[in-house]
Amino acid sequence: MDWGLKNRLSRIIQPDGRVLMFAVDHGYFLGPVRGLEDPKKSLEPLIPYADALMLTRGLLRNCIPPETNTPIVLRVSGATSIERDNLPDEGLTVSLEDAVRLNVSAITLSIFVGTEHERQTLEALSELVDFGEEYGIPVLAVTAVGRDIGQKDARYLGLACRIAAEQGAHFVKTYYCDDFEKVTGSAMVPIVIAGGKKIESEIDVFQLAHDAIQQGAVGCDFGRNIFQNPKPEAMIRALRSVVHDNKTPKEALEMYNELSKVTA
Ligand code: 5RP
């Protein structure tokens, strides 16, 4: 790995080897998702607690102050919407020159392994990796599951993560599942987990993060379970304590409850 690529990746994965990324890219196919109707207002108090932000160039240019030092993981894939049943039919939507212009720390796309669009998304990954290696920009592959969320097992997720790493992805985002250590154990590169749909109880969110890390993930890239929480600042700060301070889910819940009294 070249110095520039390592340097960018080390801005995302922190010196303790862990990361709490904050995913707010949902609008690229969901439009004004609940909790992000007014992204500027929702995100401003939360940005200081994220190690990196995952978002689109539109949200970045419109809602994130250029003075921010939080590393940006730029989504460069899309061109589908929730209005049609074709979510895996993604392509690259951002010129790589624009990613450089935006001074991002990583670029990301979804791969849809096992779908009829597997080939096009894996070829797009390879294109990004060629570019990333040339310019020193790490590539995050997301093993997207579309509407099958919660239904994919360690065999499938292990396969998808390993294929992403074999194609050259520098880190991979996937979903937690039973026997998750099999996924992290064969992935070759750092794994972060997505949160998925909003989980009813806070302690279950902390448990998810805790279990994934115990089984080899370097951290989380959560979205809805932060920005759709009634107390998002308390949530992101308590999640940080699980990711970076090894707090138990119970300790994180206590922290969340205390912070909920004093944050908006
Ligand atoms: C979609 C993504 C989204 O960023 C992702 O699903 C993250 O957020 P959440 O925690 O809300 O699932 O990568 O493929």
Residues whose N, C-alpha, C, O or C-beta is under 5 A from the ligand:
A	BS01	5RP	A23 D25 S110 V142 A144 A194 G195 G196 K197 D221 F222 G223 R224 N225
